[in-house]
Amino acid sequence: MPGAIAYLKDAVRTWKRVKSPEAVFVAACKEGRKPESAQVKSGVKKWFEWARKNRIVIAMSSEVVYTPDGEAVALAEMIRQYPAQR
């Protein structure tokens, strides 16, 4: 249920128009939909875990990561600057 609520909030915020919020919510419940921001790809998740362990970042929100000094940086830029060492 929390995923469906988050999906509805994301739809209302990002879609051009939501004719029936109720229908969006019901479909999200039936189909198990979650907002795109909640569907982090495993590669990004692994990179974030590596970067956090190495104190490169401390937090992530959507497509933004936060450095230990509080600076917000685009996720893609940080991945380019700090490719995970394997």
Secondary structure in CASP SS format (residue, H / E / C, confidence):
PFRMAT SS
TARGET T0000
AUTHOR 0000-0000-0000
METHOD secondary structure of the structure
MODEL  1
M C 1.00
P H 1.00
G H 1.00
A H 1.00
I H 1.00
A H 1.00
Y H 1.00
L H 1.00
K H 1.00
D H 1.00
A H 1.00
V H 1.00
R H 1.00
T H 1.00
W C 1.00
K C 1.00
R C 1.00
V C 1.00
K C 1.00
S C 1.00
P H 1.00
E H 1.00
A H 1.00
V H 1.00
F H 1.00
V H 1.00
A H 1.00
A H 1.00
C H 1.00
K H 1.00
E H 1.00
G C 1.00
R C 1.00
K C 1.00
P C 1.00
E H 1.00
S H 1.00
A H 1.00
Q C 1.00
V C 1.00
K C 1.00
S H 1.00
G H 1.00
V H 1.00
K H 1.00
K H 1.00
W H 1.00
F H 1.00
E H 1.00
W H 1.00
A H 1.00
R H 1.00
K H 1.00
N C 1.00
R C 1.00
I C 1.00
V C 1.00
I C 1.00
A E 1.00
M E 1.00
S E 1.00
S C 1.00
E C 1.00
V E 1.00
V E 1.00
Y E 1.00
T C 1.00
P C 1.00
D C 1.00
G C 1.00
E C 1.00
A E 1.00
V E 1.00
A E 1.00
L H 1.00
A H 1.00
E H 1.00
M H 1.00
I H 1.00
R H 1.00
Q H 1.00
Y C 1.00
P C 1.00
A C 1.00
Q C 1.00
R C 1.00
END
